[in-house]
């Protein structure tokens, strides 16, 4: 609903645009304010507020506020933003999956292809020179870093993941200009990761950050002309355990892995095939026919 309002702004009259901007700046407040206060805050008349609601496809202010309240529902704090206290298992299944699918589809439409191109090119060049790709993350992001290390290790890349702050500092200090440092953070404001990113920049390594746009970490990377892979989502990292954000970060890792594998060429595929063949002997118990 908020995305639809944002997209409709250019087609609205100036007065209704002011109402739209108030909705986007404080959707929860808009859903609870009386029409007089909405008009005052938007610097428009009360009928203009109603006309705005109809312009964006709703029956009136009451209908608009009802739908808006459902859109910005805070869910159950510290559990999940999309569920309610009294949800049945079937409701939880639908809401959690729909919430994840919605975030992934939005990311598909918003992802910056040129940023991924830069990241894939840099990582592939580092791999060709047998230099180091290091993944840094703390907490939940440290688990994502481990997943990235596992995927790039399979490509024959000299990759390592670190989640201990002291080890991160030591390892970043040994980076060289040919290396890549990939810093993963949901909030983009971890002091440990900001410090590691600054060290990587001083050492001349290519810095790739996977984080929320506008965060301190994102600003650090962009200010230094490095690579930001923005992973924005509606999940408040101060109120909910990472769920959608983790899925987005894992998806970014999958995209990078696939792109780098393609850039490394067909010579990589026999190795991957042999790995699968050797793993098969460990993975499956023999059958009677064997």
C-alpha positions in Angstrom: 0.0 0.0 0.0 2.8 2.4 0.9 4.7 1.6 -2.3 1.5 2.3 -4.3 1.1 5.7 -2.6 4.7 6.5 -3.2 4.4 5.7 -6.9 1.2 7.7 -7.3 2.6 11.0 -5.9 3.7 12.5 -9.3 0.1 12.2 -10.6 -1.5 13.8 -7.6 -2.4 17.6 -7.3 0.1 19.5 -5.1 -2.2 19.6 -2.1 -2.9 15.9 -2.2 0.9 15.3 -2.6 1.3 16.9 0.8 -1.2 14.4 2.3 0.7 11.5 0.6 4.0 12.7 2.1 2.4 12.8 5.5 1.2 9.2 5.1 4.7 8.0 4.1 6.5 9.9 6.9 4.2 8.6 9.7 1.9 5.8 8.5 1.0 4.6 12.0 0.2 8.1 13.2 -1.9 8.8 10.1 -4.0 5.8 10.7 -4.9 7.0 14.2 -5.2 10.8 13.7 -8.6 12.6 13.3 -9.2 14.3 10.0 -8.8 17.8 11.4 -5.3 17.0 12.6 -4.4 15.3 9.3 -5.5 18.4 7.5 -3.6 20.7 9.8 -0.4 18.7 9.5 -0.6 18.5 5.7 -1.5 22.2 5.4 -4.7 21.3 3.4 -8.4 21.3 4.0 -10.4 18.4 5.4 -12.1 17.6 2.0 -8.6 17.5 0.4 -7.6 14.7 2.8 -10.7 12.7 1.7 -10.1 13.4 -2.0 -6.6 12.1 -1.6 -7.9 8.8 -0.2 -10.2 8.4 -3.2 -7.5 9.4 -5.6 -5.4 6.5 -4.5 -8.2 4.0 -4.9 -10.1 3.9 -1.6 -13.8 4.7 -0.7 -12.9 7.5 1.7 -10.9 8.3 4.8 -12.4 5.6 7.0 -11.6 2.9 4.4 -8.2 4.2 3.8 -7.3 4.3 7.5 -8.6 0.8 8.0 -6.4 -0.6 5.2 -3.5 1.5 6.3 -3.7 0.2 9.8 -3.5 -3.4 8.5 -0.5 -2.5 6.4 1.5 -1.0 9.2 0.5 -3.5 11.9 3.5 -4.0 14.2 2.8 -7.7 14.7 4.2 -9.3 17.9 7.3 -7.3 19.1 10.5 -9.4 19.3 8.8 -12.3 17.6 7.6 -11.5 14.1 6.2 -8.3 12.5 3.5 -10.1 10.4 1.8 -12.2 13.0 -0.8 -11.6 15.7 -0.9 -13.0 19.2 -4.0 -15.2 18.5 -2.9 -16.5 15.1 -3.5 -20.2 14.5 -0.7 -22.4 12.9 -2.3 -22.1 9.5 -2.3 -18.3 9.8 1.3 -18.2 10.9 2.4 -20.3 7.9 0.6 -18.0 5.4 1.7 -14.8 7.1 5.4 -15.7 7.5 5.7 -17.1 4.0 3.8 -14.2 2.4 6.0 -11.7 4.4 9.2 -13.4 3.1 7.9 -13.7 -0.5 6.9 -10.0 -0.5 10.3 -8.9 0.7 12.1 -11.0 -1.9 9.9 -9.8 -4.8 10.5 -6.2 -3.7 14.2 -6.8 -3.5 14.1 -8.3 -7.0 12.7 -5.1 -8.3 14.9 -2.8 -6.3 18.3 -4.5 -6.5 21.0 -2.4 -8.2 22.4 -4.5 -11.1 25.4 -2.2 -11.6 26.5 -2.7 -7.9 26.3 -6.5 -8.3 28.3 -6.3 -11.5 31.1 -4.4 -9.7 31.0 -6.9 -6.8 31.1 -10.0 -9.0 33.9 -8.6 -11.2 36.0 -7.7 -8.2 35.5 -11.0 -6.5 36.2 -13.0 -9.6 39.4 -11.1 -10.2 40.5 -11.8 -6.6 39.7 -15.5 -7.1 41.8 -15.6 -10.3 44.8 -14.2 -8.5 44.3 -16.7 -5.7 44.0 -13.8 -3.3 41.7 -13.6 -0.3 38.0 -13.0 0.0 37.1 -12.4 3.6 33.5 -12.3 5.0 32.9 -10.4 8.2 29.7 -10.5 10.3 28.7 -10.5 13.9 25.7 -12.3 15.5 23.2 -13.4 13.0 25.3 -11.8 10.2 28.2 -13.9 11.3 26.1 -17.0 10.3 25.4 -15.5 6.9 29.2 -14.9 6.6 29.8 -18.6 7.3 27.3 -19.6 4.6 29.2 -17.3 2.1 32.5 -18.8 3.0 31.1 -22.3 2.5 29.7 -21.4 -1.0 32.9 -19.6 -2.2 35.1 -22.4 -0.8 33.3 -24.8 -3.1 34.4 -22.6 -6.0 38.0 -23.1 -5.1 38.3 -19.6 -3.8 40.6 -18.6 -0.9 37.6 -17.6 1.3 37.3 -17.3 5.0 34.5 -16.1 7.4 35.1 -14.4 10.7 32.7 -13.4 13.5 35.1 -12.7 16.4 35.9 -9.0 16.6 39.5 -9.4 17.6 40.2 -11.9 14.9 38.5 -9.7 12.3 40.8 -6.8 13.2 43.9 -9.0 12.9 42.8 -10.5 9.6 41.7 -7.1 8.1 45.1 -5.7 9.0 46.8 -8.3 6.8 44.6 -7.6 3.7 46.3 -6.5 0.5 45.0 -4.4 -2.4 44.2 -7.5 -4.4 41.9 -8.9 -1.7 38.2 -8.4 -1.1 36.6 -7.7 2.3 32.8 -8.4 2.4 31.1 -6.9 5.4 27.6 -8.1 6.3 25.4 -6.2 8.7 21.6 -6.0 9.2 21.7 -2.6 10.9 24.9 -1.3 9.4 25.8 0.4 12.7 27.9 -2.3 14.4 31.1 -0.6 15.8 33.1 -3.8 15.3 32.2 -4.0 11.6 32.6 -0.3 11.0 36.1 -0.6 12.4 37.0 -3.6 10.3 35.7 -1.8 7.2 37.9 1.2 7.9 40.9 -1.0 8.3 40.1 -2.8 5.0 39.9 0.6 3.3 43.3 1.7 4.7 44.9 -1.5 3.4 43.6 -0.8 -0.1 41.3 -3.9 -0.3 38.1 -3.8 -2.3 35.3 -3.2 0.2 31.9 -4.8 -0.4 29.1 -4.1 2.1 25.8 -5.9 2.4 23.6 -3.7 4.6 20.8 -1.3 4.8 21.1 1.8 2.6 21.6 5.0 4.5 23.2 3.2 7.5 26.7 4.3 8.8 28.3 1.3 7.1 26.6 2.0 3.8 27.7 5.7 4.0 31.3 4.6 4.7 31.4 2.4 1.6 29.8 4.9 -0.7 31.9 7.8 0.6 35.0 5.8 -0.2 33.8 4.9 -3.7 33.4 1.2 -2.7 30.5 -1.2 -3.3 27.2 -1.1 -1.5 24.8 -4.0 -2.0 21.8 -2.5 -0.2 19.4 -5.0 1.4 16.5 -2.9 2.6 13.5 -4.4 4.3 10.6 -3.4 6.6 11.9 -5.4 9.6 12.8 -3.2 12.6 16.2 -4.7 13.8 15.6 -3.2 17.3 12.2 -5.0 17.7 12.4 -8.3 15.8 14.9 -11.1 15.5 16.3 -11.2 12.0 14.2 -13.2 9.6 13.5 -11.4 6.4 16.8 -9.6 6.6 18.6 -12.9 6.9 16.9 -14.3 3.9 17.8 -11.3 1.9 21.4 -11.5 2.9 21.5 -15.2 2.0 19.9 -14.4 -1.3 22.6 -11.7 -2.0 25.3 -14.3 -1.2 23.6 -16.8 -3.7 23.5 -14.1 -6.4 27.2 -13.3 -5.9 28.2 -17.0 -5.8 26.4 -17.7 -9.1 27.8 -14.6 -10.8 31.4 -15.3 -9.7 31.1 -19.0 -10.7 30.0 -17.9 -14.2 32.9 -15.5 -14.5 35.4 -18.1 -13.5 34.4 -20.0 -16.6 33.7 -23.6 -17.6 37.0 -24.9 -16.2 35.4 -24.7 -12.8 32.6 -27.1 -13.5 34.7 -30.4 -13.6 35.9 -29.6 -10.1 32.3 -29.0 -8.9 31.3 -32.2 -10.6 34.1 -34.2 -8.9 33.1 -32.7 -5.5 29.6 -33.9 -6.0 30.8 -37.4 -7.1 33.0 -37.7 -4.0 30.3 -36.5 -1.7 27.9 -39.0 -3.0 29.9 -41.9 -1.6 29.6 -40.3 1.8 26.0 -39.1 1.7 24.0 -42.2 0.7 23.9 -45.6 2.4 24.3 -48.5 -0.1 21.1 -50.2 -1.2 20.5 -54.0 -1.4 21.1 -53.9 -5.2 24.6 -52.3 -4.5 
